[in-house]
Amino acid sequence: MANQKVMNINALKKLLKKIGSEVRDDYEVWLSKDEEGNEFLPMPENPKFCLMLDPDEKRIIFFPMHG
């Protein structure tokens, strides 16, 4: 994972456009980090390392990169 590029806004826009047909407006967005903001981590550019769709719970889950 150390060589993984960090996601930029253009990559995020493309990703959201790509999954747009798979999710509905009532999906929630979840991040896999604590709510206190103790640490800030980058998002990997490759969606297979940073994204999970959970249709049963209506969630999009993003996983930041751990150094």
Residue frames relative to the residue before (quaternion, step in Angstrom):
aa qw qx qy qz dx dy dz
M 1.0000 0.0000 0.0000 0.0000 0.00 0.00 0.00
A 0.5222 0.6731 -0.4053 0.3315 3.59 1.16 -0.45
N 0.7128 0.4342 -0.2522 0.4897 3.61 1.07 -0.65
Q 0.4393 0.7111 -0.4422 0.3253 3.59 1.28 0.00
K 0.4164 -0.6991 0.5241 0.2514 3.58 -0.93 0.90
V 0.4613 -0.6567 0.5240 0.2853 3.54 -1.22 0.59
M 0.5035 -0.6628 0.4699 0.2940 3.54 -0.98 0.91
N 0.1728 -0.7539 0.6221 0.1214 3.56 -1.05 0.80
I 0.7255 -0.4527 0.2860 0.4323 3.59 -1.25 0.22
N 0.6221 0.5393 -0.3487 0.4478 3.60 1.01 -0.69
A 0.6582 0.4951 -0.3049 0.4782 3.60 0.96 -0.84
L 0.6365 0.5212 -0.3278 0.4646 3.59 1.04 -0.74
K 0.6349 0.5219 -0.3278 0.4659 3.60 0.97 -0.82
K 0.6593 0.5039 -0.3055 0.4670 3.59 0.93 -0.89
L 0.6467 0.5237 -0.3146 0.4567 3.57 0.97 -0.87
L 0.6782 0.4857 -0.2969 0.4648 3.59 0.87 -0.91
K 0.6285 0.5198 -0.3313 0.4743 3.57 1.05 -0.71
K 0.6563 0.5299 -0.3040 0.4428 3.58 0.98 -0.88
I 0.7567 0.3682 -0.2133 0.4964 3.61 0.88 -0.87
G 0.3931 0.7656 -0.4431 0.2508 3.59 1.27 -0.12
S 0.6915 0.4647 -0.2845 0.4742 3.58 1.01 -0.72
E 0.6602 0.5182 -0.3018 0.4523 3.61 1.24 -0.34
V 0.7595 0.3057 -0.1698 0.5485 3.58 1.21 -0.42
R 0.3405 -0.7251 0.5619 0.2064 3.53 -1.23 0.54
D 0.7045 -0.4848 0.3256 0.4034 3.56 -1.31 0.22
D 0.6709 0.5097 -0.3122 0.4388 3.61 1.13 -0.42
Y 0.4346 0.6755 -0.4762 0.3578 3.63 1.25 0.18
E 0.3291 -0.7137 0.5840 0.2030 3.55 -1.15 0.70
V 0.3303 -0.7062 0.5860 0.2208 3.57 -1.25 0.47
W 0.0668 -0.7998 0.5964 -0.0128 3.56 -0.76 1.11
L 0.1929 -0.7445 0.6280 0.1188 3.54 -1.20 0.69
S 0.3791 -0.7500 0.5004 0.2083 3.57 -0.97 0.77
K 0.5606 0.5521 -0.4234 0.4491 3.59 0.71 1.12
D 0.6396 -0.5502 0.3594 0.3988 3.59 -1.19 0.39
E 0.5487 -0.6604 0.4284 0.2816 3.55 -1.20 0.59
E 0.5852 0.6059 -0.3659 0.3956 3.60 1.23 -0.15
G 0.4076 -0.7305 0.4675 0.2858 3.60 1.19 -0.20
N 0.2226 0.8132 -0.5065 0.1807 3.57 1.08 0.71
E 0.7985 0.0808 -0.0050 0.5965 3.53 1.13 -0.64
F 0.2142 -0.7579 0.6035 0.1245 3.56 -1.06 0.78
L 0.0643 -0.8148 0.5757 -0.0238 3.55 -0.72 1.11
P 0.4694 -0.6773 0.4819 0.2979 3.61 -1.04 0.70
M 0.4241 -0.6550 0.5589 0.2807 3.54 -1.30 0.42
P 0.4422 -0.6711 0.5161 0.2962 3.60 -0.92 0.82
E 0.5257 -0.6463 0.4518 0.3189 3.59 -1.06 0.69
N 0.6729 0.4895 -0.2914 0.4718 3.60 1.04 -0.74
P 0.4266 -0.7458 0.4481 0.2469 3.64 -0.49 1.15
K 0.6169 0.5557 -0.3794 0.4083 3.62 1.02 -0.56
F 0.6873 0.4444 -0.2833 0.4999 3.60 1.24 -0.29
C 0.8057 0.3286 -0.1414 0.4721 3.60 1.12 -0.36
L 0.7684 0.3569 -0.1717 0.5026 3.61 1.17 -0.17
M 0.0175 0.7609 -0.6486 0.0050 3.52 -1.14 0.79
L 0.2151 -0.7445 0.6164 0.1396 3.57 -0.97 0.85
D 0.0923 -0.7868 0.6100 0.0144 3.56 -0.86 1.02
P 0.1740 -0.8347 0.5137 0.0955 3.61 0.13 1.25
D 0.5966 0.5790 -0.3713 0.4134 3.62 1.08 -0.56
E 0.7652 0.3140 -0.1597 0.5388 3.57 1.03 -0.85
K 0.3693 -0.7458 0.4653 0.3014 3.59 1.36 -0.03
R 0.4747 0.6595 -0.4384 0.3841 3.55 0.76 1.12
I 0.1884 -0.6792 0.6917 0.1571 3.47 -1.36 0.53
I 0.0866 -0.8166 0.5704 0.0153 3.58 -0.64 1.09
F 0.1666 -0.7786 0.6010 0.0688 3.54 -0.83 1.07
F 0.1801 -0.7792 0.5962 0.0698 3.55 -1.01 0.93
P 0.2877 -0.7640 0.5469 0.1856 3.62 -0.54 1.07
M 0.5691 -0.6059 0.4611 0.3105 3.51 -1.34 0.44
H 0.2086 -0.7547 0.6098 0.1224 3.56 -0.92 0.91
G 0.5522 -0.6883 0.3876 0.2667 3.52 -0.72 1.20
